[in-house]
Amino acid sequence: MQVDDKATGGNVAKRRVVLIHDAAVDEYISTMLLTLMPDVELAGVIIVNADCIAQPALDAASKLQQFLGKPEIPIALSQARGWNAFPWSYRGDCVNFGKIASLAAYKSKIKSPPPSGEELLVHLLEDAVRTERRMTLLMTGPLTPLTDVLGKRRELAEGIETLVWMGGAINVAGNLDPTT
């Protein structure tokens, strides 16, 4: 896919991005931004059941993609689970997001059982290697889906151009309110 670059007078290939997240409100905002960026092709969304509730998270993601006019972007659920999941009051954000008025007209198109996040990641990375169009992985949750895939298929790392990871904290007491 190409985007018209007026600054250079030509077409520039869009950056292919896979978003792997754990379905908090900020990840849905990231999905919106990535979907609407003219120089980005959101190739897939993989949800990790770490800081969410899996089915409501998938349903909210599906409704959001329809709202944005991009229902064809694949959405899948990783088999990975978070080791230190947030409290239930935090994990329910995906339920609340799925109930916002702007999404009320949409019904989830996620089948049961949902597509495998690891299978989707393998497919996208195989395609990136085959076409020599390496991709960016934007991970805002656990790295487990990626380590699981690369642990079995190390050669698929060749399909990754950039890995951007935001998750957790190092050498701190934590990122939660101590009263929760």
PLY file of the C-alpha trace (Angstrom):
ply
format ascii 1.0
element vertex 180
property float x
property float y
property float z
element edge 179
property int vertex1
property int vertex2
end_header
0.00 0.00 0.00
1.30 3.46 -0.91
0.66 6.93 0.50
1.11 10.12 -1.52
4.01 12.09 -0.08
3.65 15.69 -1.27
7.00 16.67 0.28
8.94 14.31 -1.99
6.53 14.42 -4.91
6.07 10.66 -4.93
4.50 7.69 -3.26
5.97 6.23 -0.09
5.17 2.77 1.24
3.08 2.81 4.39
4.65 1.41 7.55
2.97 -1.93 8.34
2.18 -2.21 12.05
0.85 -5.03 14.21
-0.60 -3.84 17.52
-0.37 -6.37 20.36
-2.10 -5.09 23.49
-4.05 -5.98 26.60
-7.19 -3.93 25.89
-7.16 -1.00 28.25
-8.65 2.30 27.12
-5.26 3.68 26.04
-4.83 0.73 23.67
-8.15 1.47 22.00
-7.00 5.06 21.55
-3.75 3.71 20.04
-5.84 1.58 17.68
-7.76 4.67 16.56
-4.59 6.66 15.97
-2.88 3.86 14.05
-5.96 3.24 11.92
-6.25 6.91 10.99
-2.56 7.69 10.38
-2.06 8.20 6.64
1.45 6.68 6.67
0.50 3.55 8.65
-1.15 0.32 7.56
-2.54 -1.42 10.63
-2.04 -5.03 9.56
-3.54 -6.71 12.61
-4.58 -6.39 16.25
-3.77 -9.10 18.78
-5.26 -8.91 22.25
-3.56 -10.52 25.23
-5.85 -11.51 28.09
-3.67 -9.85 30.70
-5.33 -6.64 31.85
-8.75 -7.17 30.32
-11.58 -9.65 30.01
-11.04 -11.51 26.75
-14.46 -11.60 25.06
-15.54 -8.04 25.91
-12.09 -6.84 24.82
-12.43 -8.57 21.44
-15.99 -7.30 21.02
-14.96 -3.70 21.77
-12.06 -3.99 19.29
-14.40 -5.31 16.59
-16.93 -2.53 17.15
-14.16 0.08 17.09
-12.78 -1.19 13.76
-16.26 -1.03 12.25
-16.78 2.50 13.61
-13.49 3.52 12.00
-14.54 1.99 8.67
-11.83 -0.70 8.81
-13.63 -3.96 9.70
-11.22 -5.92 7.48
-8.28 -5.45 9.86
-7.89 -8.85 11.56
-8.39 -9.10 15.31
-7.25 -12.15 17.25
-6.76 -13.38 20.82
-3.38 -14.53 22.06
-3.19 -17.72 24.08
-0.81 -15.93 26.47
-2.06 -14.79 29.85
-0.76 -12.08 32.14
1.15 -13.28 35.20
0.36 -10.27 37.35
-2.95 -9.09 36.02
-4.40 -5.79 37.15
-7.35 -5.86 39.61
-10.79 -6.58 38.16
-11.83 -2.93 38.47
-9.06 -2.04 36.00
-9.66 -5.04 33.76
-13.28 -4.00 33.23
-12.26 -0.93 31.22
-12.74 -2.94 28.03
-16.36 -3.62 29.01
-17.00 0.09 29.59
-15.26 1.04 26.34
-17.43 -1.39 24.39
-20.53 0.34 25.77
-19.78 3.89 24.67
-22.59 5.48 22.68
-20.59 5.84 19.44
-20.17 2.06 19.25
-23.77 1.14 20.15
-24.85 0.66 16.53
-22.20 -2.01 15.91
-22.21 -5.71 16.71
-19.05 -7.69 17.26
-17.95 -9.82 14.32
-15.57 -11.96 16.38
-16.34 -15.64 16.02
-16.25 -18.09 18.90
-13.70 -19.39 19.52
-11.79 -16.30 18.43
-8.95 -16.46 15.93
-5.55 -17.33 17.41
-3.27 -14.37 17.98
-0.19 -16.53 17.57
-1.45 -17.89 14.24
-2.20 -14.36 13.05
1.28 -13.20 14.10
2.91 -16.14 12.31
0.89 -15.40 9.15
1.79 -11.68 9.20
5.49 -12.35 9.85
5.64 -15.05 7.15
4.12 -12.54 4.73
6.63 -9.87 5.82
9.54 -12.26 5.20
8.14 -13.49 1.87
7.43 -9.99 0.51
10.50 -8.43 2.13
8.19 -5.81 3.69
9.31 -5.95 7.29
6.87 -4.68 9.89
6.73 -2.79 13.13
5.40 -4.59 16.19
3.87 -2.19 18.69
3.44 -4.05 21.96
1.77 -2.36 24.91
1.47 -5.43 27.07
3.30 -8.70 27.63
5.92 -9.86 25.12
4.75 -13.45 25.59
2.90 -13.80 22.23
6.04 -12.76 20.37
8.39 -14.92 22.43
6.07 -17.90 21.98
6.07 -17.46 18.19
9.80 -16.79 17.86
10.60 -19.64 20.25
9.14 -22.03 17.67
9.96 -20.11 14.47
13.08 -18.03 15.07
13.43 -17.24 11.35
10.28 -15.11 11.53
12.29 -12.44 13.36
13.47 -11.45 9.88
9.99 -10.04 9.29
10.38 -7.50 12.09
11.83 -4.10 11.24
11.11 -2.41 14.56
9.85 -3.55 17.94
8.29 -0.89 20.15
7.40 -2.14 23.63
5.75 -0.32 26.49
4.85 -2.51 29.39
5.46 -2.82 33.08
8.00 -1.12 35.25
11.53 -1.96 36.38
12.95 -1.44 39.88
9.85 0.33 41.20
7.18 -0.64 43.68
4.63 -0.87 40.89
2.28 1.23 38.85
-0.94 0.66 40.80
-2.54 2.67 43.53
-1.41 0.90 46.74
-5.00 0.83 48.01
-6.11 -1.49 45.19
0 1
1 2
2 3
3 4
4 5
5 6
6 7
7 8
8 9
9 10
10 11
11 12
12 13
13 14
14 15
15 16
16 17
17 18
18 19
19 20
20 21
21 22
22 23
23 24
24 25
25 26
26 27
27 28
28 29
29 30
30 31
31 32
32 33
33 34
34 35
35 36
36 37
37 38
38 39
39 40
40 41
41 42
42 43
43 44
44 45
45 46
46 47
47 48
48 49
49 50
50 51
51 52
52 53
53 54
54 55
55 56
56 57
57 58
58 59
59 60
60 61
61 62
62 63
63 64
64 65
65 66
66 67
67 68
68 69
69 70
70 71
71 72
72 73
73 74
74 75
75 76
76 77
77 78
78 79
79 80
80 81
81 82
82 83
83 84
84 85
85 86
86 87
87 88
88 89
89 90
90 91
91 92
92 93
93 94
94 95
95 96
96 97
97 98
98 99
99 100
100 101
101 102
102 103
103 104
104 105
105 106
106 107
107 108
108 109
109 110
110 111
111 112
112 113
113 114
114 115
115 116
116 117
117 118
118 119
119 120
120 121
121 122
122 123
123 124
124 125
125 126
126 127
127 128
128 129
129 130
130 131
131 132
132 133
133 134
134 135
135 136
136 137
137 138
138 139
139 140
140 141
141 142
142 143
143 144
144 145
145 146
146 147
147 148
148 149
149 150
150 151
151 152
152 153
153 154
154 155
155 156
156 157
157 158
158 159
159 160
160 161
161 162
162 163
163 164
164 165
165 166
166 167
167 168
168 169
169 170
170 171
171 172
172 173
173 174
174 175
175 176
176 177
177 178
178 179
